[in-house]
Amino acid sequence: MNEMVELHVDGRGVARVTMNRPEVHNAFNAGMIAALSDVFRTVAARDGVRVMVLAANGRSFSAGADANWMKSFAAMSHAENMKDAGELAAMLELLNRLPVPTIAAVNGAAFGGGVGLVACCDVAVAVESAVFSLSEVRLGIIPATISPYVLAAIGPRQARRWFTSGERFTAALAKEIGLVHELVPDLDALDVAVEDLVRNYLMNGPEAVAAAKDLVFAVVNRPVDGSLMQETARRIADRRVSPEGQEGLAAFLAKRKPNWVRED
């Protein structure tokens, strides 16, 4: 993999993706966006991956856009800027739609696009000292490509403040507004909390987890009508008759562990 992003998959099927530009606080540039996209595609395609952790080396989770990368924007045409921004948007959607559960391990500051990465993950755990900001407006730009994911996480009312003010806010406030699920006191506690989440995910049927994640995308913002009720009924019926669903129900009735749970 590209040295900007590390990938390790353990024997349990836990993929750990680590951003590795600590000298620039894991800020994005075109190379890092391409590396993240490649890694997310690899994780999505790799058999046996059950859960993915997104982490970062150094003191920060991600400072958003790299300063040198931003300098290049001014020299680009509108069409070139569209292509460049489109690659960032595509990377975020790869993370958002990854068919396994994703956990953001937020070890420090997350600004701009770093907030977008947090919002794209299914679960976010942060150290209490982490700081967040949607700082794009300070540079005369806007948090456009990350906006669908941040809006889904914090809602339009909160977004109207933080998108337009560029203020920094604490991890406690990030939890209050829905960007972060859990806070921990330090990095050691972050590792423990992430491992607890991983172990919880490994207790669940992997196909069911993927289907449950897809269910959220399929149902959100749709009216409860005959069409939606028919679709949700079909989805649960599909799972009930699937080999995994049959194994899970049989294990429950027999008071044994299902075959996707490791004995060790």
Secondary structure, DSSP 8 states (H G I E B T S, - for coil): --TTEEEEE-TTSEEEEEE--GGGTT-B-HHHHHHHHHHHHHHHHSTT--EEEEEESSS-SB-SB-HHHHHHHHHS-HHHHHHHHHHHHHHHHHHHT-SS-EEEEE-S-EETHHHHHHHHSSEEEEETT-EEE--GGGGT---TTTHHHHHHHHHHHHHHHHHHH--EEEHHHHHHHTS-SEEESSHHHHHHHHHHHHHHHHTS-HHHHHHHHHHHHHHTT---SHHHHHHHHHHHHHHHHSHHHHHHHHHHHHTS--TTS---
